[in-house]
Amino acid sequence: MIEKENSPYSLSKDSATLVLRTTSFVAEKGSVLHSGIYNREFSSLLAAFTFAGIAYFFLVMRFGKALVFYALSLVLFVAAFLLFRMFVFRERYLETVLDKAGAKAVISLRWIRKKVLDCVPLTDITGIRIDTKKTEVVNRDGVEFVERISAMHGTVIPGFGEDTIFYSLNLRLADGTDRTIFAHSSMQDVMAVYDSIKEFLQR
């Protein structure tokens, strides 16, 4: 298994199967608010707080104030936070399985449940290629505004406001279409996956 700390992908393979999982499969920057402020932990925290607050409100309205309701609300908050983080605000990832025994390639999107996006015969894969895409900052005024707000709160968003080059790893199919299975700004990571898949398909 290839899986570095904080890596955008994991890759495992044996003689018959290669499995690539990645949370990075779209060649574009994420939302600034989403990645810098409203991350999954904060969203889970907010949802859990709302849930526990509503539960406490109904208990008080029904039975009146009691110390035990504070404790119950705290327990509900912790449990709701864990459940929201694990099941509702869990990170989506793309899974690509190259199965020589079944002679097929299956590309699936996994979030709350698995959704198969494509299933093609391995013989339909005619090649693997890397494409590049440059994303440019369009709203410079918006960038300056967010940077000022971030500076006021002592927060730094790495890479924010900078042009970025993304490298997309694509499977080329016999009908001339491509299937993107990995996209990232790190050329080293994309090349590592490229080499592993190419070696697997050629042997």
KATA-V944938 format. One record per residue. N is the residue number from 1. OMEGA is omega in degrees with one decimal (* if undefined). NEAR is the number of other ideal C-beta (glycine too) atoms within 12 Angstrom. Layout:
n = (N;N)
omega = (OMEGA;OMEGA)
near = (NEAR;NEAR)
This chain:
n = (1;2;3;4;5;6;7;8;9;10;11;12;13;14;15;16;17;18;19;20;21;22;23;24;25;26;27;28;29;30;31;32;33;34;35;36;37;38;39;40;41;42;43;44;45;46;47;48;49;50;51;52;53;54;55;56;57;58;59;60;61;62;63;64;65;66;67;68;69;70;71;72;73;74;75;76;77;78;79;80;81;82;83;84;85;86;87;88;89;90;91;92;93;94;95;96;97;98;99;100;101;102;103;104;105;106;107;108;109;110;111;112;113;114;115;116;117;118;119;120;121;122;123;124;125;126;127;128;129;130;131;132;133;134;135;136;137;138;139;140;141;142;143;144;145;146;147;148;149;150;151;152;153;154;155;156;157;158;159;160;161;162;163;164;165;166;167;168;169;170;171;172;173;174;175;176;177;178;179;180;181;182;183;184;185;186;187;188;189;190;191;192;193;194;195;196;197;198;199;200;201;202;203)
omega = (174.4;-179.6;178.9;176.6;-177.6;179.8;178.5;-178.3;168.7;-177.0;176.6;179.8;170.2;-176.0;-174.2;-173.3;172.1;-179.6;177.0;175.2;-179.8;174.2;-178.0;-177.8;175.6;-176.4;175.8;178.7;175.9;178.5;178.9;-180.0;-177.8;-173.9;-174.6;-174.8;-176.3;176.9;-173.7;179.1;-179.8;178.7;177.8;178.7;-179.0;-179.9;179.8;178.6;178.7;-179.6;-179.2;178.8;177.9;178.8;179.6;179.9;-179.4;178.7;179.5;179.5;-176.3;-172.3;-176.8;-177.3;176.9;-177.3;-177.6;179.9;175.1;180.0;179.6;178.8;177.9;177.6;178.0;179.4;-179.0;-179.5;-179.6;178.6;-179.7;-179.0;178.5;-178.2;-175.8;-171.2;-176.1;-177.4;176.0;-175.9;175.1;173.3;178.7;179.5;176.9;-179.6;173.9;-172.4;179.8;179.3;178.2;179.0;-178.0;173.8;-178.2;178.1;-175.6;173.1;-177.6;174.7;174.7;175.4;-178.4;176.8;179.3;-179.5;-177.7;175.6;-175.7;174.9;177.8;-179.5;178.1;178.5;-176.7;-179.9;176.8;-174.3;177.3;175.9;178.9;177.4;179.5;177.1;-178.5;177.9;-177.7;-175.6;-179.0;178.3;177.8;178.4;-179.8;179.9;-179.7;179.2;177.9;178.6;-179.8;179.9;178.6;-178.7;178.7;-178.0;177.0;177.7;-176.2;176.2;-177.8;178.8;-179.7;172.9;-176.2;174.6;177.6;177.4;-177.7;176.6;-173.8;169.5;177.5;-177.3;-175.6;-179.5;176.8;179.6;179.2;172.9;179.0;-178.3;178.9;177.6;-177.5;179.6;178.8;178.2;-179.1;179.0;-179.4;179.0;179.3;178.1;178.6;-178.1;-178.8;-178.7;-179.9;179.3;-179.2;-177.5;-175.9;-175.3;*)
near = (15;21;18;15;6;11;23;33;35;28;34;20;25;15;11;17;22;36;32;43;31;36;26;33;33;24;27;21;30;27;16;25;17;16;22;24;21;18;21;24;19;20;23;28;22;23;26;30;22;20;26;29;21;18;24;26;17;17;22;19;12;12;13;11;14;14;12;15;23;18;15;20;28;20;19;28;27;20;19;28;28;21;20;28;23;18;17;21;26;20;27;24;27;36;31;44;33;42;25;22;13;15;17;22;35;30;34;26;24;24;18;15;11;17;17;18;21;26;21;29;20;28;14;22;34;20;20;34;23;32;21;19;22;17;21;16;20;12;12;14;12;17;23;15;16;26;22;14;20;21;14;10;13;8;18;14;25;14;20;27;26;17;17;24;23;31;29;33;41;31;37;26;25;16;14;11;15;25;35;34;46;44;36;35;28;24;20;17;30;37;18;28;46;30;20;30;37;22;16;29;24;15;14)
